[in-house]
């Protein structure tokens, strides 16, 4: 659970940094190196979550109780707040 909370913090921090960067530089800056680096960190976090959930597939109660509330709060709220150019498709496939 400790690793999960750290990963959520990393995701949230980089999402906030990306949002601030895009607000200051406009949505067209999504293609800039800085924005791409921030998005890469977010995508990696999403892939780690996906791998963990797939590995724990047989223990859906653990996932629902300990991980889902944080994932919903951090990842889906970020997806909702993000401009369309900065949304990660992996965020939705995590919940599929």
Beta strands, then each sheet from edge to edge (+ up, - down):
end
